[in-house]
Amino acid sequence: MRGLTALLIVLTLAATDARSQTPAPAYQADLLRFSEVVGSVSYLDRLCGGAGGYWRQSMEQLIKAQGLTGGDRRPYVEAFNRGERTFAVVHTICTDRSRDILMRLMGEGEALARRITARFGGEAPTVSPPPPSGLPAN
């Protein structure tokens, strides 16, 4: 989770830099998928006793960093909410399968964040300890 948290911060910085350089965000498709993944992680982590509103707050910070308001922010909010709803339909209790999916989604989120930051730049953040997670310690 620490890696995804750090990359979320870097991605926020990169999205802000990229937005100021291009009128139409070239990273939009990847960022929409990232938003959906973060929504899924938010639901599954909370289901398994984790971070509560941490992921939603992080997504809100990412949207704010891009300076999106009204209709411009809607696609990202909808993608986040779709990610949450997708797993809420099937996963109503935390199971080993839920945890496996959560870990896979965190890996996908990290890969997306790396791809976006590699393409559009960003500075390495100062990382604070990640929030507590419902995942078992390794």
Stockholm file with secondary structure:
# STOCKHOLM 1.0

chainA/1-138         MRGLTALLIVLTLAATDARSQTPAPAYQADLLRFSEVVGSVSYLDRLCGGAGGYWRQSMEQLIKAQGLTGGDRRPYVEAFNRGERTFAVVHTICTDRSRDILMRLMGEGEALARRITARFGGEAPTVSPPPPSGLPAN
#=GR chainA/1-138 SS CHHHHHHHHHHHHHHHHHHHHCSSCTTHHHHHHHHHHHHHHHHHHHHTTCCTTHHHHHHHHHHHHTTCCHHHHHHHHHHHHHHHHHHHTTCSSCCHHHHHHHHHHHHHHHHHHHHHHHHHCCCCCCCCCCCCCSSCCC
#=GC SS_cons         CHHHHHHHHHHHHHHHHHHHHCSSCTTHHHHHHHHHHHHHHHHHHHHTTCCTTHHHHHHHHHHHHTTCCHHHHHHHHHHHHHHHHHHHTTCSSCCHHHHHHHHHHHHHHHHHHHHHHHHHCCCCCCCCCCCCCSSCCC
//
